Structure formats: C-alpha cells, structure tokens
C-alpha cells in the first residue's frame, strides 16, 4: 500500500511539473511574439530617410538592413518572411516613393492581424493561404500607386491668378435650358455665370493653396465627388456648386491634424484648415466644434462638420472638403474570397471601389489648374451618382437668368 501511495504521488508530481513546463513555454512564446510585433512595428515606423531634396522620404538599403536584423532575431521564419518583405519594397526604393505610399504599405502590414480575424482567417485557412504571406502579397498592389502626377506641381498655371487662368469662361450648352443663344438669352446666361463668379474665384484660390500644401507635406490626394464630375465634364467646377472635394489616405490623417488651424485663431483674410475633432459622423448627432470654438451636437455652421476629415476655408462660406479613404478587407458572399479595397468617406461608405478604379492616378484640369483624378473616373461617377451622371441636375434659364 505504501509503495502504491508513493507511486501515485510521484506520478501526480510529474503531471504538475509537465503542466508547469508547458505553461512556461506558452508564456515564453507569447512574450517572444509580442516582442517581435513591437520591434517590427517600431522598426518599420522609423525606416524612412529623408532624401536630398528635402521633400521625398524613401526607404534606403540601410533601412532595409535595419529591418532585416529585427526580422532574423524575432521571426520564427525570418528568411521566408524577410525575402518577401525585401522583394516587395524594392519598387518603393526604385521609384523613390514618398512617405505616403510607404505609409500605406506599412498600414497593410501593421493592420494585418486586425484585418485577418474571425471568419477571415477561416476563409484564408480553407484555401491554404498563410495570413502573413497574404498581407505581403497585398503590398505589391500599393507600391504601384506612383503618387500624384508630377505635372500637378510643375504646371506653369499653378502660379497664375484666377483671372489669368479663367479669362473667357463659356457656359457649356448642356448647362443651358435652351441650347440656341440669341440676343435675348445672352444676358440671362451671363447672369447665371456671374451668380457664382466670386465663389469660383475663392475655390480656385483654395485649390491652388491646397495643391502646394499637399506637395510640401507629401500628401497623396485626388479630386472626388462633384469636383471629379466637373473636371470630367468640362475641366471646370460645376457652375452652380459651392465647394470642392478631395480625398486622401487615412495614413495621412496625422499629418493633416498637425497642420490644422485652431478655431480660436481663424481669420477671414487667411487660409484656415479646420479639422473635425472626432470620428466620422455624416449625420447628427456627433462630436463637433463650431466656428466660435463651442462644442455642439449639430452642424450649426460650416465649422461644425464631422463628415469630411478637414475643411480648407477662406471666409467660412466657401470651402474645400478633404475626405478620408480607408483600407478595407472584403469577403464575397461565401466568405471565401479575400481582397483589399477602398472605403471612401465622401460617399458615406456606400460602396468599396476597387483599387484599379482609382490608381494609378492621372492628370486632369480644374479651372486650368492641373489636378490628380482617379484612373477610371467614369466608372466611379456611375457608382457615385448612377447612370445619369452625365446629365446636369440644374440648368440655366436664360430668360430668367437663374439656375433651375
């Protein structure tokens, strides 16, 4: 009996020791994993070096070597993962990509585990795709963005006044209620044009300022919504419109917030970049701050917005809206096909356009300023406004001299 009791105690002790060892190993592996993730995130964030011209930020070979050392030290499969990382980022080095493009690629990596959760991991696992390798494969799509077309900032028209670039504006016929022009209708058409003349002039100045600001701070952007529609139609703003719309990647949100004008410092004789205080909320209620610097629950004035991320203003009445575009993970109805798309806050996130509809960006015109426009504006406009986007919502009544 004594022999059996001693045997039972020894066996139980062995079980306890084994459980303790397994628990220790699990804790150790968890700490190694957390250390790897932390180090990798920190390393990637500081891996950009400023180039000679002071504007572009690039990934240099030294930066890649620095990242490589962390991968080999922390990763359980350093050779496989780093070789994919290196091969993916070579195009960024080759094209001297700016910090935004690198930031978008890093955004994919850093948010990979967040994207690939729950049903998504199951869907990927069912297709025998390694989740981390999937994220690397997505990077190849982002390094092809190529940035804002160079002629946006190099165009000689950029430094011209509104009057110089828009000396002879003619209202297109599809904006007229009656196509044929006569002596009786000419005055009415001129009245429709003059109605928004001062608005167009201020919008031109806002766009001119934004083009330079975005370039100076390496912000990737493109025109969207009604501004894209006007540029597509006749290289001009919609004649009865009162604002402009551009989009930027969410990876540039921090930059824009750092450039914001405090509401208490706003002046009508200067350009003011006003930023929403909290999250996106296209409809009431939401956290908002009015032009006189009060917290409000509704849009009491043009500063109390929370749809666009920011608003570039001159006189609180005319503005250029800046919307965020986010990376989104998409699954099909069978929860099996995984892809990354874009969620555009300018359309209240009603749809997720494919990347190839937006990138690579191409050049267009807006009041004789060169602007970046999505690669396939026709398809995007159809998604935004439906098949009738080619027909204006309003027309000028030449006999009354007003828009109807």
N, C-alpha and C positions, 0 to 999 in steps of 0.2 A: 504493500500500500504506500509506504514511504517513497519507494522507488518511482511509483506511478505519479505521485504528487509532485516530486522534483521534476520529472519529465514534463508534466503539464505546465509547471511554472516556467521552465526553460523555453518551451515552445511558445508560450504567450509572450515572453520577453523578446524572443526573436521576431514575432509578428509586430510588436510595438516598435522594435528597432527598425524593421523594414519600413513600416508606415512613416516613422520619423524621417528616415533617409529619403523616401520618396517625396515627402512634404518639403524637405530641404532642397532637393533637386528642383522641384516645381517653383519654389520661391526664387532660387538662383536663376533659372531660365527666364522667369518673369522680369527679374531685375536686369538681366542682360538685354532682353528685348526692349524694355523701357529705355535703357541706356542707349541702345542702338538708335531707336527712334528719335530720342532727344538730340543725340550728337549729329545724326544725319540732318535733322531739321535745322539745327544751328549752323551746321556747315554750309548747307545749301543757301541759307539766307545771306551769308557773308561771302559768297563765292563770286561776286561780281567785282571787277576792277574798272576804274574809270579810264577811258581812252584819251588820246592826246587832245582831241578837240573839245573835251570837257562836257560834251552833250550826251554821247553814247556810252552805255555801260555794257561791257562784254564779258563773256566767260573766257578766261585765259587758260593756257596749259598749266600754269602754276595753280590756278584754282581747281582744275580737274585733278591734279596730283594731290592736292589737299583733301579733296573729297574721297579720292581713292584710298588714302591711308585709313580714313574712318570706315569705309566700306570693308576693307580687309580685316580691320580689327574687330568690328562689331557684327558683321553679317555672317550668318551660318553658311551662305553660299556666295562668297564675295566675288569670285571670278565670273560666274554667270551673270549676276545682277549688275556688277560694275561695267562689264563689257557692253551690256545693253544701254546702260546709262551713258557711257562714253560715246557709243555709236550714235545715240540719239542727239546728244548735244553738239556733235561736230558741226552740223549745219548752222547752229547758232553762232559758233566761233567763225565759221567761214563767211557768213553774211553780216558779221558784226552787229548782231541783233541788239535792239535797245532793251532797257531793263523791263519794259512792259512784256515783251514777248518771253523773256526769260521768266518773268513773274508768273505768266500764265502757265508755262510748262511746270514750274515749281508748284503752282496751285494744284495741278493734277496729282503730283506726287504726294504732297502733304495732305490732301483730302482723299487720297486713295482709300484708306481704311474706312473713312466716313462714308464714301460712296458705296464701297463694296461690303454691304452689311445685309443681314437677314436674307430675304428672298434672292437678292442679287448674288450673294456668294453661292447659294444653292444652284442658281441658274448657271453661273460660271463653272461650278464644280461638275455639274452634269455634262458639260461639254469638255471636260478635262483641260480647262484653261487655268493656269496659275494666276491668281488675282494680281499679284505684284507684276508679273510679266504683262498682264493686260494693261495695267497703268502705263508701263513703259511704251507699249505699242501705241497708246493714245498720244504720246508726246510727239511722235513723228508727224502728226497732223498739225500740231501747233507751231512747230518750227518753220512751217511753210507759210505762215501768215505774212511775212515780209514787211510788215509795218505800214505806215502811212506813205502813200506815193510821194516821191521826192519833189515833184513839181508843185505840191501844195504849198511848200515853204519857199521854193525858188522862183515862183511865178512873179514877173515884174509888176503884175497888177496888185500884188498884196499891199504895196505901199502907196497905192493911189487912193485919192479921195472918192467918196460916193459919187460926186458929180462927174469926176473924170471917167469912172467905170460905167456909169449909167446915164450918159448924156441924152440918149434918144431911145427911151423905152416906148415900145409899141404894144398895146394890149392885144394878145393873140385872139384870133377870131373865135376860138372855142370858149372864150370867156365872155363873149358878147351875145346878148339875147337875139339880136338881129345881125346877121353877118355883113350885109351890104352897108357901107358907110356913105353918108351924104352930109351935106352942109348942116342939116337939122340934127343929125346924130353925133357929129364930131364933138360938139360942146359937151354933150352928155358923157361920151366916152372919156374925155379929158377930166370931167368931174369925178368919174369913178377912179381914175388913176391918181388924182390929187388927194382923194379921200385918205389913202394910206401912204402918201408920199413921205411924210415925216416918220411914220412907223418904219417904212422900208429903209430910210436913211439911218435910223438908230440901230436897226437889226444888222445892217451892213457893218456898222462900226463895232457892234458886239461880236459878230462873226470874225471880223478882221483881228480883233483883240484876242479872241479865243484861239485862232489858228496859231498865233505867235506864242501864247501862253502854253498851249499843249505841246508845241515843239520844244520850248525851253525846258519843260519838265518831263519830256519823254512819255507823253500820254498817248496811247493808241486810241483813235477815235474815228467815227464816221457819222455822216448825216443819216437821219432816220425819220420815220413817220411823214408828216406833211412837208417837211423840208426836202426829204428824199423825193416825194411826189412832185414838188415844184421843180426841182432840179431835173428830174426825168422828163417832165413835160416840155419845159422851155428854158431850162438853165436859169430859172429865176424863182423867187418865192411866189407862193400863191397870192395873187394881188389883194385878196380880202383877208389874208391871215394877219395875225398879230404877234406871232412868236416863231422861234426856230427850235429844232430838236436835234440833238446829237447823242450818240451812245459811246460809252467807254466800258472797258472790262472792270469787273469788281476788284481785280488785283490793283487797280489804281485808285481805289476809294480813299485809302490813307493819304495819298499824295494830294488829292483834291481837298480833303478836310484840312490839311496843313496850310493850304492856300486861302482858306475861307476868310471872308471879311466879317468881323463881329457885327452883329446888327446894331449895336450901340455906336459903331464907327461909320455907318453908311452915310454916303453923301450923293446927292443927285448929280453932281458935276464930275463924278469919277465912276470907274467900273467897279461894281460890287459883286463878289462871288459869294452867294448865300447858300449855305448847306443845311439840309434837313437835320434836326437834332437826333433822330432815332431811326427806326426801321421803316421800310417801305409800307405805306398805307394809302392806297389810291382813293379811298373813300373815308368819310368820317365814321367814328372818331379816330384820333391818333395824336401822338405827341408832336406838337407844333409850336413854333415861336413866331410871333407877329413881327412886323417891321419896327414897331416901337419896343421890341425886346420883352414881350409878355408871353408867358406860356398859355396857350389856348387849345381848345379841343376841336375847333372847326377852322376852316380856311377863311379867316376874317379879312385877310388881304393877300397880296401876291408873295409875301414872305412866309406865310403860314402854310406852306405846302409840305407834303411828305410823299408825293408820287415820284417826281424826279429826285435824284440824289442832290442836285445843286441847280442853282439858277443864277445866270450871269445877267446883271441888271445895270441900267444906267439911270433910270428915273422912276423905278418901281412900277411902271406901267407896261414897258416893253422889255422882253427878256428872252434869253436863250436857255432852254431847258437841257440839262445833262442827265441822261438816264443810265442806270447800271445794267450790264449784261452779265449773267452768271453762267458758269458751267453747270450742266445738269446731266445726271445719269438717266438713261431711258431704257425701258424694257418693252418688249412687244406684249401682245395680249396673252401669249403663252408663257410669259415671264422667262423667256429663253434668250432673246437677242439683246445684247448689252451694247450701248453706244453712248457717246457723249455729245450733247447738243448745247444750244444756247437758249437761256431763258431771258427774254428781253422785257424789262420793266416798262418800256414805253408802250407796250400793247397789253398791259395788265396781265402779263404772263398767260395769255390765252392760247399760245402755241409755242412750240420749241423749234425754231428754224434750224435746218441742217447747217453745218459749218460751211459747206461749199456754196451756200447761197450768199454768204457774207464775205468769205475770204477766198482768195486774196483780194484786198480792196483795189479799186481802180479810181481814176480821176474823173471828176465831173465839174460843172460850173454852177455857181450860185452868185447872181448879180456880178458876174465877171471875176469873181474870186474862185480859185481852184480849190475844190474840196474832195475829201475821200468819200466814195459811195460804195455800198455793198456790190459784190461781184455780179449778182443777179437781181437787180432792183425790181424788175417786172414781176418776178415770182413772189418776192417779199411784199410788194404792194398789193398783189392779189390776195395774199394771206392776211394782210392788214385790213384791207378795205373791201374785198370781194371783187368779183369780175368786172364791176362797173367803175373801177377806179380811174379809168381814162376820161370819164365824163365829169366835169366840174360840178360841185354841189350848188354853186351860185353863179349867176351871170349878171353882167352889167346891162341895165335897161338904159339905152342911150337917150330915150326921150325923157326919162325922169332923172337921169344922171345919178343913179344909185344901184346898189347891189341887191338882187332879189333871189 
